């Protein structure tokens, strides 16, 4: 799988609007055949930072994503709300989904 984490730092006046700003892009990406997940979180330490955790089945699915019309549109529309260029970690890993954490069990 292609496992990706991206940090987006918004301009302060866009922080509260960010979820609406990315809603169309998020829905379109989640509908892609090769998308395993596409989940947004807001940083507790950095109030203007959102973290996107996403995964795609394989390189082919990741390629389809970055070549999609909604990705192109996002690269044009999202920057107006950002204070800086997003930071990314993107790795191919040997996994197919989430596993339970071995160090902590909830009964």
N, C-alpha and C positions, 0 to 999 in steps of 0.2 A: 504494500500500500504506500501511497504518497501521503505523508503526515506533515501538516503545515501549521505553524503558529505565526500569527502576524499581530504586531502591536501598532495601533492607529492612535495618534495623539491629535485630538480635535482642537480647533480654535475654541476658546471658552464659550463664545456665543452659539456654537454648534453642538456642544456636548449633549444637551438635553434633546436636541433634534436628531442626533445621529441615528438612533434606531429607525426612525421614519425615513431618513435619508437613504439608508441601506436596505430598506424593506423589499423593494422590487428586486434588487440584485440578490438578496438572500433567498427569496422565494424561487427565483429562476435557477439559482445554483443548486438548491436542495432538490429541484425537480430533475436535475441531470441524472442520467442512468448510472454513471459511475461515481456519483457523490455518495460517500458513506455517512458523513455528517458535516455540518457547517454551523457552528455554534458561537455566539457572541457572549462575552462577559465584560463587565466593567471593573476596572482595577479599583481595589480598596485603598491603595496607597497613592495613586496618581489620578486625581479626579477627572482629568480630561483624556484618559487613556482607556481605550477599548481593546480587548484581546479577542482575536478570532482563532478558533481551533477548528481546523477542517481536515478532511481526509478524503482521498479518492482511491478507487479500487486499484489502479495501476497507472503507469506513465501515459498510457493511451487515454485514460479518462482525464488525467490531469491536463494533457495536451488539448483535449476537446474543451475543457473548461477555459483555459487561457485563450483559446481561439474562438470562443463563443461571442455572439453579439452583445449579450448582457455583460460579459467581462470587459469588452471594448468600451461599452457605454460607462461602466463603472470607473475605468481608468480616466475617463474624461470628466465625470461628474463628481466623484468622491474627493479629489484634491481640493476643491474650493472650500471644503469644510475642515481641512487638515492644517495643523500648525507645522508639521514636518513630514518628511518622507517616511512611510511606514517601514518598520523593521521586521524582517522575516527569517524564520528557520524553516527549511523545507528539506525533508529527508525521505528516502525510500527505506522502509523498514519491513521486517518479516513479521507481519501481524495482519489480522483480518478484522479486528474490532477490539473493543475494550475487554480487559480481563479483570477479575476481582483482585483486590489488593491483598496480597498474602500476609502482610504485616499487621493488618487490622481486620477483625471480623465483627460483624454486627449480627447478633442473634435475636 
